[in-house]
Amino acid sequence: MSSASSTKPHVLVFPYPAQGHMIPLIDLTHQLVSRGLTVTVLVTPKNLPLLDPLLSSSSSQNPNPNPIETLVLPFPPHPSIPAGIENVKDLPIPYFSAMMCALGQLHDPLLRWFTSHPNPPVAIISDMFLGWTHRLATQLGIQRLIFSSSGAFALSIVDALWERMPKRDDPEDQDQIFAFPQVPNSPKYPWWQLSTVYRSYVEGNPDSEFIRDGYKSNRASWGLVINSFTELERVYLEHLKKELGYDRVWAVGPLLPPDRVTDHVDKDDESRPTEIRGGSSAVSLDHIKLWLDACAEDHKVVYVCFGSQAVLTNHQMEAVASGLEKSGVRFVWSVKGPTKGHVEGDYGAVPAGFENRTAGRGLVIRGWAPQVFILSHRAVGAFLTHCGWNSVLESVVAGVPMLAWPRGADQFCNATLLVDQLKVGVRVCEGASTVPDSDELARVLAESVSGDWAERARAAGLREAARQAIKEGGSSVNELDRLVCQLCALEIPASSNLQSMRNGN
């Protein structure tokens, strides 16, 4: 595909400002820029540093002189969001709905930016939580594409919820089962495991109508880009095409950092330390590498991490620590401390004496961890995870089977896919407030690094499918090329229409 900048369009990329949503869309942006597109990335000030690796790699590798622009807009105020909390790198989950509504206030600043730009974008690629951008795109006479940081299966459930609007027979019954016979394999979930955003709508969240309109706008948008790959979710990708009524659904994953695509596809698991995706670690990459390298046997280390959002209660921390201690396994544990919204002293505390008692076979990392690197190391044999989609894909690409503890959002759907359908993991716990049984957890941890664990062989097969997808000629590379071709076929809005908007008509 030609990379001549004169033939390639300008696209606006608008991530939802939470790390789990931003990181894969930034990785997609790199792929678009490497194919010659010019991209403007809209970002709030606190998240601007997340673009640094993208900007530096783009300037050194891309033939376009200015392939990436940044549009920094302040986070809008909202009555439900405490002052100053917008400066938290990852906004706590209870504020998600309010944050979705607050970001809608960027409509007018974006409109002004667009109408004053000498080379305006032909399309907006925005997160699925930013459905209102479809209205903006329609007003501008351009196309809006949804970016889904969730997989096709989870997105199928969310789509079914907002399309059919189910409600509980008894408003107090958290365990009522809801079936989705229209979705392949007819999944079922209790009410408490359904989308938090959807449940807040049913329960009368004051921002509900704005959020519902956003999801309806997602259905009306021009195309859908998903961080998944055909071999992983073929049946659900086909289902979404049928539900949406078009084939402009591009499965372009697993989206990875630029340097890791080459490492995963072309190199053995003795990977070199690389840029830490999404943050900086309290423990150096070199120290982590030396610790893992010292493990004599392959696949004997359990990696424990619950993502950028989840903070365990101290009771849960004690159960996990006890399970690790009783199991006797080697482990790396990434611990997230309490943030705003958590009662100080009740969350995220490593039990006293635990690190001393497990010295030599355990490594505790407080804060962000270089997860892609850790999972890729030959010593790691299992991943105790919350089943966030980024973590799932990183584990799939590394060929590491998972111990699933879904806690909210799309994680219950992801656990269904991993455990019940693909059989590359087992459940160890469910729910954000559940405390696992430490004896049972210890048993599963020990079993996960045994030599004959069946899930490991299936994970290895899925790893090969993922690597094939992101090789030249693979399904996801072909989908990326198809996406760029269709973006290149779009036209800039007529100058008379732009002039009319610039004049305020």
KAKASUL-V440944 format. One record per residue. N is the residue number from 1. RES is the residue in one letter. SS is DSSP state (H for helix, E for strand, C for the rest). PSI is psi as a letter, one per 40 degrees, with the letter a starting at -180 (none if undefined). OMEGA is omega as a letter, one per 40 degrees, with the letter a starting at -180 (999 if undefined). Layout:
n-><N N>
res-><RES RES>
ss-><SS SS>
psi-><PSI PSI>
omega-><OMEGA OMEGA>
//
This chain:
n-><1 2 3 4 5 6 7 8 9 10 11 12 13 14 15 16 17 18 19 20 21 22 23 24 25 26 27 28 29 30 31 32 33 34 35 36 37 38 39 40 41 42 43 44 45 46 47 48 49 50 51 52 53 54 55 56 57 58 59 60 61 62 63 64 65 66 67 68 69 70 71 72 73 74 75 76 77 78 79 80 81 82 83 84 85 86 87 88 89 90 91 92 93 94 95 96 97 98 99 100 101 102 103 104 105 106 107 108 109 110 111 112 113 114 115 116 117 118 119 120 121 122 123 124 125 126 127 128 129 130 131 132 133 134 135 136 137 138 139 140 141 142 143 144 145 146 147 148 149 150 151 152 153 154 155 156 157 158 159 160 161 162 163 164 165 166 167 168 169 170 171 172 173 174 175 176 177 178 179 180 181 182 183 184 185 186 187 188 189 190 191 192 193 194 195 196 197 198 199 200 201 202 203 204 205 206 207 208 209 210 211 212 213 214 215 216 217 218 219 220 221 222 223 224 225 226 227 228 229 230 231 232 233 234 235 236 237 238 239 240 241 242 243 244 245 246 247 248 249 250 251 252 253 254 255 256 257 258 259 260 261 262 263 264 265 266 267 268 269 270 271 272 273 274 275 276 277 278 279 280 281 282 283 284 285 286 287 288 289 290 291 292 293 294 295 296 297 298 299 300 301 302 303 304 305 306 307 308 309 310 311 312 313 314 315 316 317 318 319 320 321 322 323 324 325 326 327 328 329 330 331 332 333 334 335 336 337 338 339 340 341 342 343 344 345 346 347 348 349 350 351 352 353 354 355 356 357 358 359 360 361 362 363 364 365 366 367 368 369 370 371 372 373 374 375 376 377 378 379 380 381 382 383 384 385 386 387 388 389 390 391 392 393 394 395 396 397 398 399 400 401 402 403 404 405 406 407 408 409 410 411 412 413 414 415 416 417 418 419 420 421 422 423 424 425 426 427 428 429 430 431 432 433 434 435 436 437 438 439 440 441 442 443 444 445 446 447 448 449 450 451 452 453 454 455 456 457 458 459 460 461 462 463 464 465 466 467 468 469 470 471 472 473 474 475 476 477 478 479 480 481 482 483 484 485 486 487 488 489 490 491 492 493 494 495 496 497 498 499 500 501 502 503 504 505>
res-><M S S A S S T K P H V L V F P Y P A Q G H M I P L I D L T H Q L V S R G L T V T V L V T P K N L P L L D P L L S S S S S Q N P N P N P I E T L V L P F P P H P S I P A G I E N V K D L P I P Y F S A M M C A L G Q L H D P L L R W F T S H P N P P V A I I S D M F L G W T H R L A T Q L G I Q R L I F S S S G A F A L S I V D A L W E R M P K R D D P E D Q D Q I F A F P Q V P N S P K Y P W W Q L S T V Y R S Y V E G N P D S E F I R D G Y K S N R A S W G L V I N S F T E L E R V Y L E H L K K E L G Y D R V W A V G P L L P P D R V T D H V D K D D E S R P T E I R G G S S A V S L D H I K L W L D A C A E D H K V V Y V C F G S Q A V L T N H Q M E A V A S G L E K S G V R F V W S V K G P T K G H V E G D Y G A V P A G F E N R T A G R G L V I R G W A P Q V F I L S H R A V G A F L T H C G W N S V L E S V V A G V P M L A W P R G A D Q F C N A T L L V D Q L K V G V R V C E G A S T V P D S D E L A R V L A E S V S G D W A E R A R A A G L R E A A R Q A I K E G G S S V N E L D R L V C Q L C A L E I P A S S N L Q S M R N G N>
ss-><C C C C H H H C C E E E E E C C C C H H H H H H H H H H H H H H H H C C C E E E E E E C H H H H H H H H H H H H H H H H H C C C C C C E E E E E C C C C C C C C C C C C H H H C C C C C H H H H H H H H H H H C C H H H H H H H H H H H C C C C C C E E E E E C C C C C H H H H H H H H C C E E E E E E C C C H H H H H H H H H H H H H C C C C C C C C C C C C E E E C C C C C C C C E E E H H H C C H H H H H H H C C C C C H H H H H H H H H H H H H C C E E E E C C C H H H H H H H H H H H H H H H C C C C E E E C C C C C C H H H H H H H H H C C C C C C C C C C C C C C C C C C H H H H H H H H H C C C C C C C E E E E E C C C C C C C E H H H H H H H H H H H H H H C C E E E E E E C C C C C C C C C C C E C C C C C C H H H H C C C C E E E E E C C C C H H H H H H C C C E E E E E E C C C H H H H H H H H H H C C E E E E E E C C C C H H H H H H H H H H H C C C E E E E E E C C C C C C C H H H H H H H H H H H C C C C C H H H H H H H H H H H H H H H H C C C C C H H H H H H H H H H H H H H C C C C C C H H H H H H H H C C C>
psi-><h i e h d e e i i h h h h g i h g i d d d d d d d d d d d d d d d e e e i h h h h h i i d d e d d e e d d d d d d d d d d h d h d g d h i h h h h i h i i h d e h i h e e e e h d h h i d e e d d d d d d d d d e e d d d d d d d d e e h d g i i e i h h i i d e f d e e d d d d d d e f a i h h h h h e i i d d d d d d d d d d d d e f i i i d h e e h e e h h h i g d e h i e g i i i i d e e i h d d d d d d d e f h e e d d d d d d d d d d d d e i d i h h h g a i d e d f d d d d d d d d d d d e i e f h h h e a h h i i d d d d d d d d e i i e g i i i a h h h e a i i e h i d d d d d d d d d e h d i i f e h h h h i f a e d h h i i d d d d d d d d d d d d d d e i i i h h h h h i i a h e i h h e e i e h h i h e d d d d e h d e i h h h h a i i g d d d d d e i d d h e i h h i e f i d d d d d d d d d e f h i i h h g i d a b e d d d d d d d d d d d d f f i i h e i h i d e i h i h d d d d d d d d d d d e i d f h d d d d d d d d d d d d d d d d e i h e i d d d d d d d d d d d d d d e i i h i h d d d d d d d d e e none>
omega-><a i a a a a a a i a i i a i i a i a a i a a a i i i i i i a i a i i i i i a i i i a i a a a a i i i a i i a a i a a a a a i i i a a a i i i a i a i a i i a a a a i i a i i i a i a a a a a a a i i i a a a i i i a a i i i i i a a i a a i a i i a i i a a a i a a a i i i i a i i a a i a i i i i i i i i a i i i i i i i i i a i a i i i a i i a a a i a i a i a i a a i i a i a i i i a a i i a i a i a i i a a i i a i a a i a i i i i i i i i a a a a a i a i i i a a a a a a a i i i a i i a a i i a i i a i a a e i a i a a a i i a a a a a i a i a i i a i i a i a i a i i a i a i i a i a a i a i a a i i a a i i a i a i a a a i a i i i i i i a i i i i i a a a a a i a i a i a i i a i i a i i a i a a i a i a a i a a i a a a i i i i i i i a a i i a a i a a a a a a a a i a i a i i i a i i i a i i i a i a a i a i a i i a a i a a i i i i i a a a a a a i i i i i i a i i a a a i a i a i i i i i a i a i a i i a a i a a a a i i i i i i a i i a i a a i i a i a a i i i i i i i a i a i i a i a i i a a i i i a i i i i i a 999>
//
